[in-house]
Amino acid sequence: MKKLYLLILVLIAVQGIWAQQSAQTIIEKYAQKIGGKKAWQALKSYHMELDGKAGENQFSSHQYMLKPNCFKMTFKYPERLRVLSYDGISGYITNNEIPEEMPKGMETEMREEAEFFDELILYKEKRYTTRLERDTIINHKDYYKISLYKNSKDTQWYYINKSSYLVEIVEEYSEEKKWNGTLFKTVFDNHRQVQDVKFPFKISLFANNDLLMEYSITRIELNPQLSKADFKL
């Protein structure tokens, strides 16, 4: 009986190792598809220009990223300019240049945005853990589903297309109290090469399957000269 119990434990351990190796292999193939780990590690900053829509409201936007942890977004509506920024320590919001307090949960989200595109392929360097879940079919497409554990309260789920090995969907629960219990889904499409790396040029954001925002990237500048001072408002 003891031998049978020991055998079961060994089989469980082997299955766990196999699943981890499979997740690692899938992530490595994904990394190769978007330029490789070295290319993403060499990316220290970017500036994106975007056009989008939130509900019935059209907007243009600029996004700035500086590693580590600095991120800034501007949203220009017909009669309003909204700016959100995180300088690595503090978060800032302005509406038509009038300051507002940024909630702590939003500060966390802003800090994480700086690593959004490479956090999965650099999970080991960031000391995150991964797990391969059951394969999933969404809209007649086959996906590998990988859980990314950043800490005990922060898990993301990545859906990697089995044919292209590109991430097409990312899911996570918001860390902002306002959105407590809301599952956010980011959908990527139209991946294009920009110098040594590849970005999705069309991005849609859903909250519990309701479309919140969608936008298209019109221009990306890699490694522009930015400093932390650019993220203070």
C-alpha positions in Angstrom: 0.0 0.0 0.0 2.8 2.3 0.9 4.5 1.6 -2.5 1.3 2.4 -4.3 1.0 5.7 -2.4 4.6 6.5 -3.2 4.1 5.7 -6.9 1.1 8.1 -7.0 3.2 10.9 -5.5 5.9 10.3 -8.0 3.4 10.4 -10.9 1.9 13.7 -9.6 5.4 15.2 -9.3 6.3 14.1 -12.9 3.1 15.5 -14.3 3.8 18.8 -12.6 7.3 18.9 -14.1 6.0 18.0 -17.5 3.3 20.7 -17.4 5.9 23.3 -16.3 8.3 22.3 -19.1 5.4 22.5 -21.6 4.5 26.0 -20.4 8.1 27.0 -20.7 8.4 25.6 -24.2 5.2 27.4 -25.3 6.4 30.7 -23.8 9.8 30.3 -25.6 8.1 29.8 -28.9 5.9 32.9 -28.3 9.0 34.8 -27.4 10.7 33.9 -30.7 7.6 35.0 -32.6 7.7 38.5 -31.1 11.4 39.1 -31.4 13.1 37.1 -28.6 14.0 37.8 -25.0 17.2 39.7 -25.8 15.3 42.2 -28.1 12.7 42.9 -25.4 15.3 43.2 -22.7 17.0 45.8 -24.9 13.8 47.8 -25.2 14.0 50.4 -22.4 11.3 52.9 -23.5 8.6 53.6 -26.2 6.2 56.2 -27.4 3.0 55.1 -29.0 0.3 57.2 -30.9 -3.2 55.7 -31.0 -6.7 56.4 -32.3 -9.6 54.8 -30.4 -13.1 54.7 -29.2 -14.6 54.4 -25.7 -18.4 53.9 -26.0 -19.5 56.6 -28.4 -16.5 58.8 -27.6 -13.6 59.0 -30.1 -10.2 59.9 -28.8 -6.6 60.1 -29.8 -3.9 59.0 -27.3 -0.2 58.9 -26.6 1.4 56.3 -24.4 4.9 56.6 -22.9 6.8 53.8 -21.2 10.2 53.9 -19.4 11.6 50.9 -17.6 11.4 50.3 -14.8 7.8 51.0 -13.8 7.2 54.4 -15.5 4.0 54.8 -17.6 2.0 57.7 -19.0 -1.2 57.9 -21.0 -2.9 61.0 -22.5 -6.5 60.8 -23.9 -7.6 63.7 -26.1 -11.4 64.0 -26.5 -13.1 66.8 -28.5 -13.6 68.8 -25.3 -11.4 67.2 -22.8 -7.8 66.2 -22.2 -7.2 63.4 -19.6 -3.7 62.4 -18.5 -2.7 59.5 -16.3 0.9 59.0 -15.3 3.0 57.0 -12.9 6.6 58.0 -12.2 7.8 54.8 -10.5 6.7 56.1 -7.1 3.5 58.1 -7.3 0.5 58.3 -9.7 -1.0 61.4 -11.2 -4.3 62.3 -12.9 -5.3 65.5 -14.6 -8.6 66.5 -16.3 -8.1 69.6 -18.5 -5.0 70.3 -16.3 -7.0 70.0 -13.1 -5.3 67.5 -10.7 -7.1 64.5 -9.3 -6.0 61.9 -6.8 -5.0 58.5 -8.3 -6.4 55.6 -6.3 -3.8 53.1 -5.0 -5.3 50.3 -7.1 -4.9 52.4 -10.2 -1.3 53.2 -9.2 -0.6 49.4 -9.2 -2.2 49.0 -12.6 -0.2 51.8 -14.0 3.1 50.4 -12.7 2.3 47.1 -14.2 1.5 48.6 -17.6 5.2 49.3 -18.1 5.9 45.6 -18.4 2.6 44.6 -20.0 4.1 43.4 -23.4 7.0 41.5 -22.1 6.1 40.2 -18.6 5.2 36.7 -19.8 8.4 36.1 -21.8 10.5 37.6 -19.0 8.7 35.8 -16.2 11.8 34.1 -14.9 13.7 37.3 -14.7 10.8 38.9 -12.8 10.6 35.9 -10.5 7.0 35.1 -11.6 5.7 31.5 -11.9 3.6 29.9 -14.7 1.3 27.0 -15.1 -0.1 25.4 -18.2 -3.9 25.0 -17.9 -6.3 23.0 -20.0 -6.4 23.9 -23.7 -9.2 26.2 -24.6 -11.4 26.9 -27.7 -12.6 30.4 -28.1 -14.5 31.6 -31.2 -13.5 28.4 -33.0 -9.8 29.0 -32.3 -7.5 26.6 -30.3 -5.5 28.2 -27.5 -2.9 27.2 -25.0 -3.9 28.7 -21.7 -1.1 29.8 -19.3 -1.5 31.2 -15.8 1.1 33.8 -14.8 1.4 34.1 -11.0 2.9 37.5 -10.1 2.0 37.3 -6.4 -0.6 35.7 -4.1 -3.2 38.3 -5.2 -2.3 38.9 -8.8 -2.8 36.3 -11.5 -3.1 36.7 -15.2 -4.3 34.2 -17.8 -2.7 34.2 -21.3 -4.3 32.6 -24.3 -1.7 31.7 -27.0 -2.9 30.8 -30.4 -1.8 27.2 -31.2 -1.2 28.0 -34.8 0.6 31.3 -34.6 2.1 31.1 -31.1 1.0 34.7 -30.5 -0.8 35.9 -27.4 -4.3 37.0 -28.5 -6.1 37.3 -25.2 -5.0 38.3 -21.6 -7.4 38.1 -18.7 -7.0 39.4 -15.1 -9.1 40.8 -12.2 -8.6 44.5 -11.5 -6.7 45.6 -8.4 -8.7 48.8 -8.2 -11.5 48.8 -5.6 -13.9 50.5 -8.1 -13.6 47.4 -10.3 -13.5 44.8 -7.6 -14.7 41.4 -9.0 -14.5 42.5 -12.6 -12.7 40.3 -15.0 -10.9 42.4 -17.6 -10.0 40.9 -21.0 -7.6 42.4 -23.4 -7.8 41.1 -27.0 -4.8 41.6 -29.4 -4.9 41.6 -33.2 -2.9 42.7 -36.2 0.6 42.0 -34.9 3.3 43.8 -36.8 7.1 44.0 -36.7 8.6 47.2 -35.3 12.4 47.0 -35.7 13.4 43.9 -33.7 10.1 43.3 -31.8 6.5 42.6 -32.7 3.5 44.5 -31.3 -0.3 44.0 -31.6 -1.6 47.1 -33.5 -5.2 46.6 -32.6 -6.2 46.2 -29.0 -9.7 45.8 -27.4 -10.5 46.0 -23.7 -13.5 44.2 -22.2 -15.0 44.2 -18.7 -17.0 41.0 -18.0 -17.4 40.6 -21.8 -18.7 44.2 -22.2 -16.6 46.3 -24.6 -15.0 49.3 -22.8 -12.5 50.5 -25.3 -10.8 49.7 -28.6 -7.9 51.4 -30.3 -5.4 51.1 -33.1 -1.7 52.0 -32.9 -0.8 54.4 -35.6 2.9 54.9 -34.7 5.5 53.4 -32.4 8.9 54.9 -31.5 11.2 52.6 -29.7 13.8 53.7 -27.1 13.1 57.5 -27.3 15.0 59.6 -24.8 12.7 59.8 -21.8 13.4 60.5 -18.1 11.4 60.0 -14.9 10.8 63.8 -14.9 8.6 63.2 -18.0 6.2 61.2 -15.9 5.7 63.8 -13.1 2.6 66.0 -13.5 
